[in-house]
Amino acid sequence: MSMGLRRAGGIVGVMGGMGLAAWLVFGGPQDWDGGLRLVRHGLALVSLGAINGGAWLVFSGRQDDASDVAAG
């Protein structure tokens, strides 16, 4: 997978996770009770996972680019 495609997918994941989190905080499911409350908490965990996964895709570098020797 090319780096540009990984970064684009990562940005989409981060933005989607942030959108889902914003909807959960400011949107309609504020009055969900009982079992739907657990669904709301599950969606919150999914949004955090999407943000984490997207950030990993954006900032994951190749081991070829890293150097073990400090410059200087």
PDB file of N, CA, C, O and CB in Angstrom:
ATOM      1  N   MET A   1       0.847  -1.168   0.000  1.00  0.00           N
ATOM      2  CA  MET A   1       0.000   0.000   0.000  1.00  0.00           C
ATOM      3  C   MET A   1       0.894   1.232   0.000  1.00  0.00           C
ATOM      4  O   MET A   1       1.852   1.303   0.770  1.00  0.00           O
ATOM      5  CB  MET A   1      -0.965  -0.003   1.217  1.00  0.00           C
ATOM      6  N   SER A   2       0.598   2.177  -0.834  1.00  0.00           N
ATOM      7  CA  SER A   2       1.445   3.366  -0.927  1.00  0.00           C
ATOM      8  C   SER A   2       1.224   4.278   0.281  1.00  0.00           C
ATOM      9  O   SER A   2       0.171   4.247   0.919  1.00  0.00           O
ATOM     10  CB  SER A   2       1.159   4.132  -2.235  1.00  0.00           C
ATOM     11  N   MET A   3       2.235   5.084   0.575  1.00  0.00           N
ATOM     12  CA  MET A   3       2.153   5.969   1.741  1.00  0.00           C
ATOM     13  C   MET A   3       1.044   7.006   1.580  1.00  0.00           C
ATOM     14  O   MET A   3       0.374   7.356   2.552  1.00  0.00           O
ATOM     15  CB  MET A   3       3.494   6.672   1.968  1.00  0.00           C
ATOM     16  N   GLY A   4       0.852   7.494   0.367  1.00  0.00           N
ATOM     17  CA  GLY A   4      -0.202   8.478   0.137  1.00  0.00           C
ATOM     18  C   GLY A   4      -1.583   7.902   0.398  1.00  0.00           C
ATOM     19  O   GLY A   4      -2.448   8.568   0.967  1.00  0.00           O
ATOM     20  N   LEU A   5      -1.781   6.669  -0.018  1.00  0.00           N
ATOM     21  CA  LEU A   5      -3.061   6.007   0.195  1.00  0.00           C
ATOM     22  C   LEU A   5      -3.287   5.716   1.686  1.00  0.00           C
ATOM     23  O   LEU A   5      -4.400   5.854   2.193  1.00  0.00           O
ATOM     24  CB  LEU A   5      -3.127   4.704  -0.620  1.00  0.00           C
ATOM     25  N   ARG A   6      -2.207   5.308   2.384  1.00  0.00           N
ATOM     26  CA  ARG A   6      -2.307   5.065   3.830  1.00  0.00           C
ATOM     27  C   ARG A   6      -2.665   6.350   4.565  1.00  0.00           C
ATOM     28  O   ARG A   6      -3.526   6.352   5.445  1.00  0.00           O
ATOM     29  CB  ARG A   6      -0.983   4.492   4.380  1.00  0.00           C
ATOM     30  N   ARG A   7      -2.006   7.434   4.202  1.00  0.00           N
ATOM     31  CA  ARG A   7      -2.276   8.697   4.876  1.00  0.00           C
ATOM     32  C   ARG A   7      -3.669   9.211   4.582  1.00  0.00           C
ATOM     33  O   ARG A   7      -4.324   9.756   5.471  1.00  0.00           O
ATOM     34  CB  ARG A   7      -1.258   9.730   4.473  1.00  0.00           C
ATOM     35  N   ALA A   8      -4.132   9.052   3.360  1.00  0.00           N
ATOM     36  CA  ALA A   8      -5.497   9.468   3.020  1.00  0.00           C
ATOM     37  C   ALA A   8      -6.517   8.642   3.801  1.00  0.00           C
ATOM     38  O   ALA A   8      -7.494   9.183   4.320  1.00  0.00           O
ATOM     39  CB  ALA A   8      -5.746   9.327   1.501  1.00  0.00           C
ATOM     40  N   GLY A   9      -6.290   7.344   3.881  1.00  0.00           N
ATOM     41  CA  GLY A   9      -7.183   6.494   4.668  1.00  0.00           C
ATOM     42  C   GLY A   9      -7.141   6.839   6.143  1.00  0.00           C
ATOM     43  O   GLY A   9      -8.165   6.791   6.825  1.00  0.00           O
ATOM     44  N   GLY A  10      -5.957   7.189   6.643  1.00  0.00           N
ATOM     45  CA  GLY A  10      -5.829   7.590   8.034  1.00  0.00           C
ATOM     46  C   GLY A  10      -6.564   8.879   8.338  1.00  0.00           C
ATOM     47  O   GLY A  10      -7.198   9.006   9.385  1.00  0.00           O
ATOM     48  N   ILE A  11      -6.481   9.830   7.431  1.00  0.00           N
ATOM     49  CA  ILE A  11      -7.186  11.097   7.626  1.00  0.00           C
ATOM     50  C   ILE A  11      -8.688  10.877   7.603  1.00  0.00           C
ATOM     51  O   ILE A  11      -9.419  11.469   8.398  1.00  0.00           O
ATOM     52  CB  ILE A  11      -6.782  12.117   6.550  1.00  0.00           C
ATOM     53  N   VAL A  12      -9.151  10.027   6.695  1.00  0.00           N
ATOM     54  CA  VAL A  12     -10.588   9.708   6.641  1.00  0.00           C
ATOM     55  C   VAL A  12     -11.026   9.028   7.939  1.00  0.00           C
ATOM     56  O   VAL A  12     -12.105   9.319   8.454  1.00  0.00           O
ATOM     57  CB  VAL A  12     -10.903   8.794   5.421  1.00  0.00           C
ATOM     58  N   GLY A  13     -10.200   8.128   8.468  1.00  0.00           N
ATOM     59  CA  GLY A  13     -10.525   7.461   9.724  1.00  0.00           C
ATOM     60  C   GLY A  13     -10.580   8.413  10.900  1.00  0.00           C
ATOM     61  O   GLY A  13     -11.487   8.329  11.728  1.00  0.00           O
ATOM     62  N   VAL A  14      -9.615   9.320  10.981  1.00  0.00           N
ATOM     63  CA  VAL A  14      -9.604  10.291  12.077  1.00  0.00           C
ATOM     64  C   VAL A  14     -10.806  11.220  11.979  1.00  0.00           C
ATOM     65  O   VAL A  14     -11.471  11.483  12.981  1.00  0.00           O
ATOM     66  CB  VAL A  14      -8.299  11.107  12.066  1.00  0.00           C
ATOM     67  N   MET A  15     -11.086  11.715  10.789  1.00  0.00           N
ATOM     68  CA  MET A  15     -12.222  12.626  10.629  1.00  0.00           C
ATOM     69  C   MET A  15     -13.555  11.915  10.893  1.00  0.00           C
ATOM     70  O   MET A  15     -14.465  12.494  11.485  1.00  0.00           O
ATOM     71  CB  MET A  15     -12.220  13.229   9.217  1.00  0.00           C
ATOM     72  N   GLY A  16     -13.663  10.659  10.452  1.00  0.00           N
ATOM     73  CA  GLY A  16     -14.883   9.902  10.731  1.00  0.00           C
ATOM     74  C   GLY A  16     -15.065   9.636  12.216  1.00  0.00           C
ATOM     75  O   GLY A  16     -16.175   9.745  12.737  1.00  0.00           O
ATOM     76  N   GLY A  17     -13.976   9.285  12.904  1.00  0.00           N
ATOM     77  CA  GLY A  17     -14.047   9.069  14.346  1.00  0.00           C
ATOM     78  C   GLY A  17     -14.405  10.339  15.097  1.00  0.00           C
ATOM     79  O   GLY A  17     -15.179  10.306  16.053  1.00  0.00           O
ATOM     80  N   MET A  18     -13.840  11.461  14.660  1.00  0.00           N
ATOM     81  CA  MET A  18     -14.173  12.732  15.309  1.00  0.00           C
ATOM     82  C   MET A  18     -15.622  13.127  15.048  1.00  0.00           C
ATOM     83  O   MET A  18     -16.292  13.673  15.925  1.00  0.00           O
ATOM     84  CB  MET A  18     -13.235  13.839  14.823  1.00  0.00           C
ATOM     85  N   GLY A  19     -16.097  12.850  13.843  1.00  0.00           N
ATOM     86  CA  GLY A  19     -17.498  13.148  13.529  1.00  0.00           C
ATOM     87  C   GLY A  19     -18.459  12.307  14.357  1.00  0.00           C
ATOM     88  O   GLY A  19     -19.464  12.809  14.859  1.00  0.00           O
ATOM     89  N   LEU A  20     -18.140  11.015  14.496  1.00  0.00           N
ATOM     90  CA  LEU A  20     -18.978  10.135  15.313  1.00  0.00           C
ATOM     91  C   LEU A  20     -18.957  10.568  16.775  1.00  0.00           C
ATOM     92  O   LEU A  20     -19.994  10.570  17.438  1.00  0.00           O
ATOM     93  CB  LEU A  20     -18.511   8.676  15.186  1.00  0.00           C
ATOM     94  N   ALA A  21     -17.783  10.933  17.278  1.00  0.00           N
ATOM     95  CA  ALA A  21     -17.681  11.378  18.664  1.00  0.00           C
ATOM     96  C   ALA A  21     -18.452  12.674  18.882  1.00  0.00           C
ATOM     97  O   ALA A  21     -19.120  12.836  19.903  1.00  0.00           O
ATOM     98  CB  ALA A  21     -16.216  11.565  19.057  1.00  0.00           C
ATOM     99  N   ALA A  22     -18.361  13.598  17.928  1.00  0.00           N
ATOM    100  CA  ALA A  22     -19.109  14.851  18.048  1.00  0.00           C
ATOM    101  C   ALA A  22     -20.613  14.599  18.023  1.00  0.00           C
ATOM    102  O   ALA A  22     -21.365  15.239  18.759  1.00  0.00           O
ATOM    103  CB  ALA A  22     -18.720  15.816  16.922  1.00  0.00           C
ATOM    104  N   TRP A  23     -21.054  13.666  17.178  1.00  0.00           N
ATOM    105  CA  TRP A  23     -22.480  13.353  17.133  1.00  0.00           C
ATOM    106  C   TRP A  23     -22.939  12.736  18.449  1.00  0.00           C
ATOM    107  O   TRP A  23     -24.034  13.028  18.927  1.00  0.00           O
ATOM    108  CB  TRP A  23     -22.786  12.403  15.967  1.00  0.00           C
ATOM    109  N   LEU A  24     -22.103  11.884  19.031  1.00  0.00           N
ATOM    110  CA  LEU A  24     -22.475  11.265  20.299  1.00  0.00           C
ATOM    111  C   LEU A  24     -22.540  12.286  21.421  1.00  0.00           C
ATOM    112  O   LEU A  24     -23.389  12.175  22.306  1.00  0.00           O
ATOM    113  CB  LEU A  24     -21.490  10.166  20.658  1.00  0.00           C
ATOM    114  N   VAL A  25     -21.663  13.277  21.402  1.00  0.00           N
ATOM    115  CA  VAL A  25     -21.642  14.276  22.471  1.00  0.00           C
ATOM    116  C   VAL A  25     -22.747  15.308  22.285  1.00  0.00           C
ATOM    117  O   VAL A  25     -23.455  15.636  23.238  1.00  0.00           O
ATOM    118  CB  VAL A  25     -20.281  14.971  22.524  1.00  0.00           C
ATOM    119  N   PHE A  26     -22.901  15.820  21.074  1.00  0.00           N
ATOM    120  CA  PHE A  26     -23.828  16.922  20.841  1.00  0.00           C
ATOM    121  C   PHE A  26     -25.124  16.505  20.161  1.00  0.00           C
ATOM    122  O   PHE A  26     -26.046  17.316  20.067  1.00  0.00           O
ATOM    123  CB  PHE A  26     -23.160  17.965  20.019  1.00  0.00           C
ATOM    124  N   GLY A  27     -25.226  15.280  19.688  1.00  0.00           N
ATOM    125  CA  GLY A  27     -26.339  14.870  18.845  1.00  0.00           C
ATOM    126  C   GLY A  27     -27.510  14.269  19.586  1.00  0.00           C
ATOM    127  O   GLY A  27     -27.741  14.545  20.763  1.00  0.00           O
ATOM    128  N   GLY A  28     -28.250  13.431  18.856  1.00  0.00           N
ATOM    129  CA  GLY A  28     -29.516  12.905  19.317  1.00  0.00           C
ATOM    130  C   GLY A  28     -29.508  11.858  20.411  1.00  0.00           C
ATOM    131  O   GLY A  28     -30.496  11.785  21.141  1.00  0.00           O
ATOM    132  N   PRO A  29     -28.474  11.034  20.593  1.00  0.00           N
ATOM    133  CA  PRO A  29     -28.628   9.909  21.517  1.00  0.00           C
ATOM    134  C   PRO A  29     -28.494  10.279  22.996  1.00  0.00           C
ATOM    135  O   PRO A  29     -28.127   9.423  23.801  1.00  0.00           O
ATOM    136  CB  PRO A  29     -27.619   8.864  21.188  1.00  0.00           C
ATOM    137  N   GLN A  30     -28.777  11.507  23.372  1.00  0.00           N
ATOM    138  CA  GLN A  30     -28.648  11.905  24.774  1.00  0.00           C
ATOM    139  C   GLN A  30     -29.708  11.241  25.654  1.00  0.00           C
ATOM    140  O   GLN A  30     -29.489  11.060  26.852  1.00  0.00           O
ATOM    141  CB  GLN A  30     -28.748  13.422  24.899  1.00  0.00           C
ATOM    142  N   ASP A  31     -30.840  10.882  25.081  1.00  0.00           N
ATOM    143  CA  ASP A  31     -31.921  10.309  25.877  1.00  0.00           C
ATOM    144  C   ASP A  31     -32.011   8.786  25.743  1.00  0.00           C
ATOM    145  O   ASP A  31     -33.026   8.197  26.114  1.00  0.00           O
ATOM    146  CB  ASP A  31     -33.239  10.934  25.472  1.00  0.00           C
ATOM    147  N   TRP A  32     -30.977   8.149  25.225  1.00  0.00           N
ATOM    148  CA  TRP A  32     -30.988   6.699  25.111  1.00  0.00           C
ATOM    149  C   TRP A  32     -30.859   6.095  26.506  1.00  0.00           C
ATOM    150  O   TRP A  32     -29.955   6.452  27.261  1.00  0.00           O
ATOM    151  CB  TRP A  32     -29.844   6.203  24.181  1.00  0.00           C
ATOM    152  N   ASP A  33     -31.765   5.178  26.847  1.00  0.00           N
ATOM    153  CA  ASP A  33     -31.760   4.541  28.160  1.00  0.00           C
ATOM    154  C   ASP A  33     -31.641   3.032  28.001  1.00  0.00           C
ATOM    155  O   ASP A  33     -31.857   2.486  26.919  1.00  0.00           O
ATOM    156  CB  ASP A  33     -33.035   4.903  28.951  1.00  0.00           C
ATOM    157  N   GLY A  34     -31.297   2.377  29.089  1.00  0.00           N
ATOM    158  CA  GLY A  34     -31.248   0.924  29.115  1.00  0.00           C
ATOM    159  C   GLY A  34     -30.162   0.364  28.232  1.00  0.00           C
ATOM    160  O   GLY A  34     -29.000   0.763  28.315  1.00  0.00           O
ATOM    161  N   GLY A  35     -30.564  -0.585  27.366  1.00  0.00           N
ATOM    162  CA  GLY A  35     -29.611  -1.250  26.483  1.00  0.00           C
ATOM    163  C   GLY A  35     -29.026  -0.322  25.434  1.00  0.00           C
ATOM    164  O   GLY A  35     -27.891  -0.513  24.997  1.00  0.00           O
ATOM    165  N   LEU A  36     -29.794   0.687  25.026  1.00  0.00           N
ATOM    166  CA  LEU A  36     -29.270   1.623  24.033  1.00  0.00           C
ATOM    167  C   LEU A  36     -28.145   2.476  24.610  1.00  0.00           C
ATOM    168  O   LEU A  36     -27.301   2.977  23.867  1.00  0.00           O
ATOM    169  CB  LEU A  36     -30.388   2.522  23.511  1.00  0.00           C
ATOM    170  N   ARG A  37     -28.129   2.639  25.916  1.00  0.00           N
ATOM    171  CA  ARG A  37     -27.028   3.369  26.544  1.00  0.00           C
ATOM    172  C   ARG A  37     -25.714   2.614  26.344  1.00  0.00           C
ATOM    173  O   ARG A  37     -24.662   3.219  26.135  1.00  0.00           O
ATOM    174  CB  ARG A  37     -27.305   3.583  28.053  1.00  0.00           C
ATOM    175  N   LEU A  38     -25.792   1.281  26.412  1.00  0.00           N
ATOM    176  CA  LEU A  38     -24.599   0.477  26.155  1.00  0.00           C
ATOM    177  C   LEU A  38     -24.153   0.586  24.704  1.00  0.00           C
ATOM    178  O   LEU A  38     -22.956   0.572  24.417  1.00  0.00           O
ATOM    179  CB  LEU A  38     -24.859  -0.979  26.508  1.00  0.00           C
ATOM    180  N   VAL A  39     -25.110   0.695  23.794  1.00  0.00           N
ATOM    181  CA  VAL A  39     -24.781   0.897  22.385  1.00  0.00           C
ATOM    182  C   VAL A  39     -24.068   2.234  22.207  1.00  0.00           C
ATOM    183  O   VAL A  39     -23.107   2.337  21.443  1.00  0.00           O
ATOM    184  CB  VAL A  39     -26.056   0.840  21.508  1.00  0.00           C
ATOM    185  N   ARG A  40     -24.539   3.249  22.910  1.00  0.00           N
ATOM    186  CA  ARG A  40     -23.907   4.564  22.838  1.00  0.00           C
ATOM    187  C   ARG A  40     -22.457   4.503  23.330  1.00  0.00           C
ATOM    188  O   ARG A  40     -21.568   5.096  22.718  1.00  0.00           O
ATOM    189  CB  ARG A  40     -24.707   5.588  23.666  1.00  0.00           C
ATOM    190  N   HIS A  41     -22.220   3.792  24.423  1.00  0.00           N
ATOM    191  CA  HIS A  41     -20.862   3.654  24.932  1.00  0.00           C
ATOM    192  C   HIS A  41     -19.998   2.824  23.970  1.00  0.00           C
ATOM    193  O   HIS A  41     -18.810   3.101  23.808  1.00  0.00           O
ATOM    194  CB  HIS A  41     -20.881   3.007  26.328  1.00  0.00           C
ATOM    195  N   GLY A  42     -20.585   1.826  23.346  1.00  0.00           N
ATOM    196  CA  GLY A  42     -19.860   1.054  22.341  1.00  0.00           C
ATOM    197  C   GLY A  42     -19.472   1.909  21.144  1.00  0.00           C
ATOM    198  O   GLY A  42     -18.366   1.786  20.618  1.00  0.00           O
ATOM    199  N   LEU A  43     -20.388   2.780  20.712  1.00  0.00           N
ATOM    200  CA  LEU A  43     -20.065   3.682  19.605  1.00  0.00           C
ATOM    201  C   LEU A  43     -18.964   4.662  19.991  1.00  0.00           C
ATOM    202  O   LEU A  43     -18.142   5.035  19.153  1.00  0.00           O
ATOM    203  CB  LEU A  43     -21.311   4.449  19.162  1.00  0.00           C
ATOM    204  N   ALA A  44     -18.942   5.078  21.251  1.00  0.00           N
ATOM    205  CA  ALA A  44     -17.865   5.951  21.712  1.00  0.00           C
ATOM    206  C   ALA A  44     -16.521   5.227  21.634  1.00  0.00           C
ATOM    207  O   ALA A  44     -15.519   5.821  21.235  1.00  0.00           O
ATOM    208  CB  ALA A  44     -18.134   6.429  23.153  1.00  0.00           C
ATOM    209  N   LEU A  45     -16.496   3.948  22.012  1.00  0.00           N
ATOM    210  CA  LEU A  45     -15.258   3.180  21.908  1.00  0.00           C
ATOM    211  C   LEU A  45     -14.845   2.976  20.455  1.00  0.00           C
ATOM    212  O   LEU A  45     -13.657   2.995  20.135  1.00  0.00           O
ATOM    213  CB  LEU A  45     -15.415   1.830  22.596  1.00  0.00           C
ATOM    214  N   VAL A  46     -15.823   2.782  19.579  1.00  0.00           N
ATOM    215  CA  VAL A  46     -15.527   2.642  18.151  1.00  0.00           C
ATOM    216  C   VAL A  46     -14.928   3.933  17.606  1.00  0.00           C
ATOM    217  O   VAL A  46     -13.992   3.890  16.806  1.00  0.00           O
ATOM    218  CB  VAL A  46     -16.801   2.268  17.363  1.00  0.00           C
ATOM    219  N   SER A  47     -15.453   5.078  18.026  1.00  0.00           N
ATOM    220  CA  SER A  47     -14.903   6.345  17.551  1.00  0.00           C
ATOM    221  C   SER A  47     -13.476   6.537  18.034  1.00  0.00           C
ATOM    222  O   SER A  47     -12.635   7.029  17.282  1.00  0.00           O
ATOM    223  CB  SER A  47     -15.773   7.511  18.012  1.00  0.00           C
ATOM    224  N   LEU A  48     -13.183   6.158  19.276  1.00  0.00           N
ATOM    225  CA  LEU A  48     -11.808   6.250  19.768  1.00  0.00           C
ATOM    226  C   LEU A  48     -10.881   5.304  19.007  1.00  0.00           C
ATOM    227  O   LEU A  48      -9.735   5.651  18.720  1.00  0.00           O
ATOM    228  CB  LEU A  48     -11.758   5.939  21.267  1.00  0.00           C
ATOM    229  N   GLY A  49     -11.376   4.112  18.681  1.00  0.00           N
ATOM    230  CA  GLY A  49     -10.586   3.175  17.895  1.00  0.00           C
ATOM    231  C   GLY A  49     -10.321   3.692  16.489  1.00  0.00           C
ATOM    232  O   GLY A  49      -9.232   3.495  15.950  1.00  0.00           O
ATOM    233  N   ALA A  50     -11.312   4.353  15.892  1.00  0.00           N
ATOM    234  CA  ALA A  50     -11.121   4.905  14.552  1.00  0.00           C
ATOM    235  C   ALA A  50     -10.092   6.029  14.569  1.00  0.00           C
ATOM    236  O   ALA A  50      -9.277   6.140  13.653  1.00  0.00           O
ATOM    237  CB  ALA A  50     -12.452   5.415  13.988  1.00  0.00           C
ATOM    238  N   ILE A  51     -10.126   6.856  15.599  1.00  0.00           N
ATOM    239  CA  ILE A  51      -9.142   7.932  15.712  1.00  0.00           C
ATOM    240  C   ILE A  51      -7.747   7.350  15.927  1.00  0.00           C
ATOM    241  O   ILE A  51      -6.780   7.805  15.317  1.00  0.00           O
ATOM    242  CB  ILE A  51      -9.510   8.888  16.869  1.00  0.00           C
ATOM    243  N   ASN A  52      -7.649   6.354  16.785  1.00  0.00           N
ATOM    244  CA  ASN A  52      -6.355   5.718  17.046  1.00  0.00           C
ATOM    245  C   ASN A  52      -5.816   5.033  15.791  1.00  0.00           C
ATOM    246  O   ASN A  52      -4.647   5.205  15.443  1.00  0.00           O
ATOM    247  CB  ASN A  52      -6.481   4.699  18.190  1.00  0.00           C
ATOM    248  N   GLY A  53      -6.644   4.272  15.124  1.00  0.00           N
ATOM    249  CA  GLY A  53      -6.211   3.587  13.906  1.00  0.00           C
ATOM    250  C   GLY A  53      -5.843   4.551  12.790  1.00  0.00           C
ATOM    251  O   GLY A  53      -4.878   4.328  12.060  1.00  0.00           O
ATOM    252  N   GLY A  54      -6.609   5.613  12.663  1.00  0.00           N
ATOM    253  CA  GLY A  54      -6.289   6.613  11.646  1.00  0.00           C
ATOM    254  C   GLY A  54      -4.974   7.311  11.924  1.00  0.00           C
ATOM    255  O   GLY A  54      -4.185   7.545  11.009  1.00  0.00           O
ATOM    256  N   ALA A  55      -4.731   7.645  13.188  1.00  0.00           N
ATOM    257  CA  ALA A  55      -3.452   8.271  13.547  1.00  0.00           C
ATOM    258  C   ALA A  55      -2.299   7.308  13.304  1.00  0.00           C
ATOM    259  O   ALA A  55      -1.224   7.727  12.876  1.00  0.00           O
ATOM    260  CB  ALA A  55      -3.461   8.726  15.021  1.00  0.00           C
ATOM    261  N   TRP A  56      -2.510   6.030  13.572  1.00  0.00           N
ATOM    262  CA  TRP A  56      -1.466   5.032  13.307  1.00  0.00           C
ATOM    263  C   TRP A  56      -1.159   4.958  11.818  1.00  0.00           C
ATOM    264  O   TRP A  56       0.003   4.851  11.426  1.00  0.00           O
ATOM    265  CB  TRP A  56      -1.892   3.647  13.828  1.00  0.00           C
ATOM    266  N   LEU A  57      -2.205   5.015  10.979  1.00  0.00           N
ATOM    267  CA  LEU A  57      -1.968   4.973   9.536  1.00  0.00           C
ATOM    268  C   LEU A  57      -1.240   6.216   9.043  1.00  0.00           C
ATOM    269  O   LEU A  57      -0.374   6.125   8.173  1.00  0.00           O
ATOM    270  CB  LEU A  57      -3.285   4.820   8.792  1.00  0.00           C
ATOM    271  N   VAL A  58      -1.585   7.376   9.592  1.00  0.00           N
ATOM    272  CA  VAL A  58      -0.965   8.610   9.135  1.00  0.00           C
ATOM    273  C   VAL A  58       0.504   8.672   9.543  1.00  0.00           C
ATOM    274  O   VAL A  58       1.350   9.058   8.736  1.00  0.00           O
ATOM    275  CB  VAL A  58      -1.717   9.815   9.690  1.00  0.00           C
ATOM    276  N   PHE A  59       0.816   8.301  10.773  1.00  0.00           N
ATOM    277  CA  PHE A  59       2.157   8.510  11.304  1.00  0.00           C
ATOM    278  C   PHE A  59       3.020   7.253  11.340  1.00  0.00           C
ATOM    279  O   PHE A  59       4.119   7.285  11.894  1.00  0.00           O
ATOM    280  CB  PHE A  59       2.060   9.069  12.672  1.00  0.00           C
ATOM    281  N   SER A  60       2.556   6.167  10.774  1.00  0.00           N
ATOM    282  CA  SER A  60       3.399   4.966  10.765  1.00  0.00           C
ATOM    283  C   SER A  60       4.413   5.094   9.637  1.00  0.00           C
ATOM    284  O   SER A  60       4.055   5.229   8.467  1.00  0.00           O
ATOM    285  CB  SER A  60       2.540   3.665  10.597  1.00  0.00           C
ATOM    286  N   GLY A  61       5.672   5.050  10.012  1.00  0.00           N
ATOM    287  CA  GLY A  61       6.735   5.150   9.026  1.00  0.00           C
ATOM    288  C   GLY A  61       7.338   3.792   8.762  1.00  0.00           C
ATOM    289  O   GLY A  61       7.120   2.848   9.521  1.00  0.00           O
ATOM    290  N   ARG A  62       8.069   3.695   7.726  1.00  0.00           N
ATOM    291  CA  ARG A  62       8.754   2.452   7.395  1.00  0.00           C
ATOM    292  C   ARG A  62      10.020   2.331   8.227  1.00  0.00           C
ATOM    293  O   ARG A  62      10.600   3.336   8.639  1.00  0.00           O
ATOM    294  CB  ARG A  62       9.085   2.388   5.890  1.00  0.00           C
ATOM    295  N   GLN A  63      10.444   1.103   8.471  1.00  0.00           N
ATOM    296  CA  GLN A  63      11.677   0.881   9.196  1.00  0.00           C
ATOM    297  C   GLN A  63      12.893   1.243   8.337  1.00  0.00           C
ATOM    298  O   GLN A  63      13.973   1.493   8.873  1.00  0.00           O
ATOM    299  CB  GLN A  63      11.762  -0.573   9.655  1.00  0.00           C
ATOM    300  N   ASP A  64      12.728   1.274   7.005  1.00  0.00           N
ATOM    301  CA  ASP A  64      13.827   1.649   6.126  1.00  0.00           C
ATOM    302  C   ASP A  64      14.218   3.105   6.315  1.00  0.00           C
ATOM    303  O   ASP A  64      15.384   3.469   6.160  1.00  0.00           O
ATOM    304  CB  ASP A  64      13.452   1.397   4.677  1.00  0.00           C
ATOM    305  N   ASP A  65      13.225   3.948   6.655  1.00  0.00           N
ATOM    306  CA  ASP A  65      13.474   5.374   6.818  1.00  0.00           C
ATOM    307  C   ASP A  65      14.189   5.680   8.130  1.00  0.00           C
ATOM    308  O   ASP A  65      14.884   6.691   8.227  1.00  0.00           O
ATOM    309  CB  ASP A  65      12.168   6.142   6.750  1.00  0.00           C
ATOM    310  N   ALA A  66      14.034   4.841   9.123  1.00  0.00           N
ATOM    311  CA  ALA A  66      14.627   5.093  10.430  1.00  0.00           C
ATOM    312  C   ALA A  66      16.090   4.669  10.443  1.00  0.00           C
ATOM    313  O   ALA A  66      16.489   3.718   9.769  1.00  0.00           O
ATOM    314  CB  ALA A  66      13.847   4.356  11.528  1.00  0.00           C
ATOM    315  N   SER A  67      16.862   5.384  11.211  1.00  0.00           N
ATOM    316  CA  SER A  67      18.271   5.077  11.323  1.00  0.00           C
ATOM    317  C   SER A  67      18.599   4.768  12.771  1.00  0.00           C
ATOM    318  O   SER A  67      18.101   5.434  13.679  1.00  0.00           O
ATOM    319  CB  SER A  67      19.134   6.236  10.799  1.00  0.00           C
ATOM    320  N   ASP A  68      19.435   3.762  12.992  1.00  0.00           N
ATOM    321  CA  ASP A  68      19.831   3.387  14.350  1.00  0.00           C
ATOM    322  C   ASP A  68      20.970   4.265  14.866  1.00  0.00           C
ATOM    323  O   ASP A  68      21.212   4.317  16.071  1.00  0.00           O
ATOM    324  CB  ASP A  68      20.249   1.917  14.390  1.00  0.00           C
ATOM    325  N   VAL A  69      21.657   4.943  13.978  1.00  0.00           N
ATOM    326  CA  VAL A  69      22.810   5.753  14.356  1.00  0.00           C
ATOM    327  C   VAL A  69      22.365   7.196  14.477  1.00  0.00           C
ATOM    328  O   VAL A  69      21.749   7.742  13.561  1.00  0.00           O
ATOM    329  CB  VAL A  69      23.965   5.612  13.326  1.00  0.00           C
ATOM    330  N   ALA A  70      22.678   7.818  15.613  1.00  0.00           N
ATOM    331  CA  ALA A  70      22.345   9.224  15.809  1.00  0.00           C
ATOM    332  C   ALA A  70      23.282  10.102  15.006  1.00  0.00           C
ATOM    333  O   ALA A  70      24.495   9.890  15.000  1.00  0.00           O
ATOM    334  CB  ALA A  70      22.406   9.596  17.292  1.00  0.00           C
ATOM    335  N   ALA A  71      22.719  11.083  14.332  1.00  0.00           N
ATOM    336  CA  ALA A  71      23.540  12.000  13.558  1.00  0.00           C
ATOM    337  C   ALA A  71      24.177  13.027  14.495  1.00  0.00           C
ATOM    338  O   ALA A  71      23.553  13.479  15.455  1.00  0.00           O
ATOM    339  CB  ALA A  71      22.698  12.700  12.461  1.00  0.00           C
ATOM    340  N   GLY A  72      25.394  13.379  14.210  1.00  0.00           N
ATOM    341  CA  GLY A  72      25.990  14.438  15.014  1.00  0.00           C
ATOM    342  C   GLY A  72      27.290  14.160  15.507  1.00  0.00           C
ATOM    343  O   GLY A  72      27.880  14.991  16.197  1.00  0.00           O
TER     344      GLY A  72
END
